[in-house]
Amino acid sequence: MNPSYLWSLCFLFSILPATAGEPPAPYLVVLGTAQDAGFPQAACKKSCCTEVWLQGSSRIFVSCLGLLDAESGGRWMFDATPDFKWQLDALDRLQAPGSGPVLSGVFLTHGHMGHYTGLMHLGREAMGAREVPVYAMPRMVTYLRENGPWSQLVGLRNIAVKKIQDGSPVSLNTRLKVTPFLVPHRDEFTETVGYRIEGPSKTAVFIPDIDKWEKWSTRIEDVIASVDYALVDGTFYDNAEIPHRDMSEIPHPFIAESMARLKDLPAAERAKVIFIHLNHTNAALNPDSPAGRAVTAAGFRLAVQGMKLTL
């Protein structure tokens, strides 16, 4: 059976309503695992994408997390991707929206196409949403306010921009807290941040985009030690992945590099690491590929659409 079909089934069954009863603990749900341009990627006629173009139903959405809290009715997204409408529908199936904004908030990581352009669906040409809170760093706030078409979302009050700061926590309610932290990346238009997401019992970090680990003043090993889940940049598997591109211009930590760096961590620490934001050329998008099996054999994990992480 095609592995892509199995992933789709996993996503479908994971978004069916939970059994009635006590409100569950808040949790994260993976709403997408692909790099900014999704899978398949536009104009790609390589073997990695051709079968998906023919099938039409095995695509993988762009990297995104949902955060749900049934007790408060809160629903948040981390990044607004080009696949926003599908990902919002997945949230609706998990937990229906309340009487307030369609989302309790959207936390943006940075100004690259896969991480904020989904905001367009909140505008007058689509949902015509009302004052959806959008949390963003100072340069990102300025970018949204001063550049169309995003400035129209602000002017028409489709979104309510909330400025956040490096290292300053945002309390969502008595059970949930989110803290942005700066990471090195290609910051042409905005800063780039990861997020620390704290629940009543467990904590996660979300770092979908970062340059090489060595460029960051914080040790990734220390970050992993401080959380229960580490959803980290797995854009490329290794240096041979895109032979026609200068990989130094897009210096993500290769999955192979991350695994080599972290191989001596205890098994429980390695199991916290979940690779996300995989490029369409990344063979580990298919967990049954040799690359995918190498990741799990080394004690790490791959994000899968529909994966739930209890907080």
C-alpha positions in Angstrom: 0.0 0.0 0.0 1.3 3.5 -0.8 2.8 5.0 2.4 1.2 8.4 1.4 -2.2 6.8 1.6 -1.4 5.5 5.0 -0.4 9.0 6.2 -3.7 10.3 4.9 -5.6 7.7 6.8 -3.6 8.5 9.9 -4.6 12.2 9.6 -8.2 11.3 8.9 -8.6 9.1 12.0 -6.7 11.5 14.2 -9.2 14.3 13.6 -12.3 12.4 14.4 -14.0 13.8 17.6 -12.9 12.4 20.9 -15.1 10.4 23.2 -17.4 12.6 25.4 -16.3 12.9 29.0 -13.9 15.0 31.1 -12.2 17.8 29.2 -8.9 16.4 28.0 -5.5 17.9 28.8 -4.5 20.6 26.2 -2.5 19.2 23.4 -0.6 20.0 20.2 -1.6 18.5 16.9 0.7 18.4 13.8 -1.3 20.0 11.0 1.5 19.8 8.4 5.1 18.6 8.1 6.4 19.9 4.7 8.6 22.8 3.9 7.1 26.2 2.9 6.1 25.1 -0.6 4.4 21.9 0.5 4.4 18.4 -1.1 4.3 18.1 -4.0 6.1 21.3 -4.9 5.1 23.5 -7.8 6.7 22.5 -11.1 8.6 19.6 -9.6 8.7 16.7 -12.1 11.2 14.6 -10.2 10.4 11.1 -8.9 9.7 12.5 -5.4 6.6 14.4 -6.7 5.4 12.8 -9.9 3.4 10.0 -8.3 1.7 12.5 -6.0 0.8 14.8 -8.9 -0.8 11.7 -10.6 -2.7 10.6 -7.5 -3.8 14.0 -6.4 -4.7 12.9 -2.9 -1.4 12.1 -1.1 -0.2 15.7 -0.6 1.4 16.8 2.6 0.5 20.1 4.1 3.0 22.9 5.0 4.6 22.7 8.5 2.1 23.9 11.2 1.0 23.1 14.7 -2.4 23.5 16.3 -2.9 24.0 20.0 -6.2 23.0 21.5 -7.6 23.4 25.0 -11.1 21.9 25.4 -11.5 23.3 29.0 -11.2 26.9 27.8 -12.3 26.4 24.2 -9.0 27.9 23.0 -7.7 27.1 19.6 -4.3 28.4 18.4 -2.1 27.9 15.3 1.6 28.2 15.1 2.2 29.7 11.6 -0.3 30.5 9.0 0.6 28.5 5.9 -0.6 28.3 2.3 -2.6 25.3 3.4 -4.4 27.3 6.1 -8.0 26.4 5.0 -7.3 22.7 5.2 -5.6 23.0 8.5 -8.4 25.2 10.0 -10.8 22.5 8.9 -8.8 19.9 10.8 -9.0 22.1 13.9 -12.7 22.4 13.4 -13.1 18.6 13.4 -11.1 18.3 16.5 -12.7 21.1 18.4 -15.5 23.4 17.1 -14.9 27.1 17.2 -16.6 29.1 20.0 -18.5 32.4 19.7 -15.4 34.5 19.6 -12.8 34.8 16.8 -12.4 31.8 14.6 -9.0 31.3 16.3 -7.8 32.3 19.7 -4.6 33.3 18.1 -2.0 32.7 15.4 1.7 32.7 16.4 4.0 33.6 13.5 7.6 32.4 13.4 8.9 34.6 10.5 8.2 36.2 7.1 8.9 33.4 4.7 6.1 32.3 2.4 5.1 29.1 4.2 4.8 30.7 7.6 2.5 33.8 7.3 0.8 33.9 3.8 -2.1 31.8 5.1 -3.3 35.0 6.8 -4.8 35.9 3.4 -7.7 33.6 4.2 -8.8 35.8 7.0 -9.4 38.7 4.7 -12.4 40.1 2.8 -11.8 38.0 -0.2 -12.2 34.9 1.9 -13.5 34.5 5.5 -13.8 38.2 6.4 -12.7 37.3 9.9 -12.9 39.7 12.8 -10.0 40.6 15.0 -8.2 37.3 15.0 -5.2 37.8 17.3 -1.9 37.5 15.4 1.2 37.3 17.6 4.4 38.5 16.0 7.8 40.0 16.7 8.5 43.7 16.2 9.9 43.6 12.6 7.1 41.2 11.7 4.5 43.5 13.1 5.9 46.4 11.1 6.0 44.3 8.0 2.3 43.4 8.3 1.2 46.9 9.1 3.2 48.6 6.3 3.0 46.2 3.4 0.0 45.2 1.3 -2.0 43.1 1.2 -1.3 42.4 4.9 -1.9 46.0 5.9 -5.5 45.7 4.6 -6.0 42.8 7.1 -4.9 45.2 9.9 -6.9 48.2 8.5 -10.1 46.2 8.2 -9.6 44.6 11.5 -9.6 41.1 10.1 -6.6 40.6 12.4 -5.5 42.2 15.6 -1.7 42.3 15.7 -0.1 41.6 19.1 3.6 42.5 19.5 5.7 39.9 21.3 9.3 40.1 22.5 12.2 37.7 22.7 12.1 35.7 25.9 8.8 37.3 27.2 6.1 34.7 27.9 2.5 35.1 26.7 0.0 33.6 29.1 -2.9 32.1 27.1 -4.8 31.0 30.2 -4.1 29.5 33.6 -2.8 26.3 31.9 -0.9 27.4 28.9 2.0 29.7 28.2 4.0 30.5 25.0 7.4 32.1 24.9 9.2 33.2 21.7 12.9 33.0 21.3 15.1 34.4 18.5 17.0 31.9 16.3 19.5 32.6 13.5 17.9 32.4 10.0 17.7 34.3 6.7 16.0 37.4 8.1 15.4 39.4 4.9 12.2 40.9 6.1 11.5 39.9 9.7 13.1 38.2 12.7 12.8 34.4 13.1 11.7 32.8 16.3 11.0 29.4 17.8 8.4 28.9 20.5 8.4 27.2 23.8 4.9 26.0 24.6 4.2 25.1 28.2 1.1 23.1 29.4 0.1 21.9 32.8 2.2 18.8 32.6 4.5 18.9 29.6 6.5 21.4 27.4 7.4 21.5 23.7 9.6 23.7 21.5 8.8 24.4 17.9 11.7 25.4 15.7 10.7 24.8 12.1 13.4 27.1 10.6 16.9 27.7 11.8 20.4 28.0 10.3 23.1 25.5 11.3 23.0 24.7 15.0 26.5 26.1 15.4 25.3 29.5 14.5 22.9 29.6 17.5 24.3 30.8 20.8 22.0 28.3 22.6 23.0 24.6 22.6 20.2 22.5 21.1 21.2 19.7 23.6 20.2 22.1 26.4 16.9 22.9 24.8 16.1 19.3 24.3 16.9 18.6 28.0 14.5 21.3 29.1 11.4 20.0 27.3 9.3 16.9 26.6 9.0 17.4 22.8 11.4 19.1 20.5 9.9 19.7 17.0 12.9 20.9 15.0 14.0 21.8 11.6 14.4 18.8 9.3 14.2 20.6 6.0 17.0 18.6 4.2 18.2 15.1 4.9 21.8 15.7 3.7 24.0 17.8 1.5 23.4 15.8 -1.7 19.7 16.5 -1.8 19.5 19.5 -4.2 22.5 19.2 -6.5 21.5 22.3 -8.6 21.3 24.6 -5.6 24.1 26.2 -3.5 23.1 24.7 -0.2 25.2 27.3 1.7 22.5 29.8 0.7 19.9 27.8 2.6 21.9 26.6 5.6 19.4 24.5 7.5 20.8 21.8 9.8 20.6 18.6 7.8 18.8 15.7 9.5 22.0 13.6 9.1 24.0 16.4 10.9 21.5 16.7 13.7 21.5 12.9 14.2 25.3 12.8 14.3 25.5 15.7 16.8 22.9 14.1 19.1 23.7 10.4 18.7 25.3 10.2 22.1 22.3 11.5 24.0 20.4 9.0 26.1 17.7 7.2 24.3 15.0 9.1 26.2 16.5 12.4 25.1 16.8 11.3 21.4 13.1 10.3 21.5 12.1 13.8 22.3 13.4 15.0 18.9 10.8 15.2 16.2 11.9 16.4 12.7 9.4 18.7 10.9 9.4 21.1 8.0 10.8 18.6 5.5 11.5 19.7 1.9 9.7 17.9 -1.0 13.1 16.3 -1.9 13.7 14.9 1.6 13.4 11.1 1.4 12.4 11.0 5.1 9.0 12.5 4.1 8.3 8.8 3.5 8.9 7.1 6.9 9.3 3.8 5.1 12.1 5.0 2.9 15.7 4.1 3.9 16.2 7.7 5.1 13.0 7.5 7.2 14.0 4.2 8.7 17.4 5.5 9.5 15.9 8.3 11.6 13.7 6.0 13.7 16.5 3.4 14.0 18.7 6.1 15.5 16.0 6.8 18.1 14.6 10.0 16.7 11.1 10.7 15.3 9.5 12.2 12.3 6.5 14.5 12.5 3.3 13.0 10.9 0.1 14.9 10.1 -2.3 14.2 12.8 0.3 13.5 15.5 -0.9 14.6 18.9 1.3 15.7 21.8 -0.3 16.0 25.2 0.7 19.0 27.3 
